[in-house]
Amino acid sequence: MLLLISDHPGNKIYRDIVTKKQNHYRGCDKNEKTKVAQGIVDHIQNEVGGRFLELDRDIKRWFLVPNVVARRKVGQALRENNTEEARAA
């Protein structure tokens, strides 16, 4: 059976963390938003043991992304409507 990226257990944990932090993030100023996003990156890497990866489609390999890219991706996720209902629609 093929496992979808969105079904990976680590991605589910990541989405749960992002969802829990969204309301706080939306009420923060720009500097605090950066801290919230970095805090999630740090938590995923240090507490969960997760990594932030990007697929190189040309060679079909996954690579670690730099910290700044991971933080931007988390920031984007915090701005999105990331509920299960929205993802299903």
C-alpha positions, 0 to 999 in steps of 0.5 A, a space after each residue: 500500500 502506498 503511503 501518501 505524504 499527508 498520511 505520514 505520522 510525522 506530518 500528522 503530528 506537525 499539522 496538529 502542532 500548527 493547528 494548536 498554535 494558529 490562533 496565537 500566531 494570528 494575534 502576534 506582531 511580525 517578530 513574535 510570529 517569527 519566534 512562534 514559527 521557529 519554536 515549532 521548527 525547533 520542537 519538531 526537530 528536537 522533541 519529535 525527532 522530525 525533519 523538514 524535507 524537500 523532494 528533488 523531483 529530477 533525481 527523486 530524492 529527499 533533502 533536508 531544507 535549511 532552517 530559514 526554509 523550514 521556518 517559512 514553510 511553518 509560517 505559511 502553514 500557520 497562515 493557512 486554513 489547515 483544518 481537516 474539513 478544509 483539506 478534504 474540500 
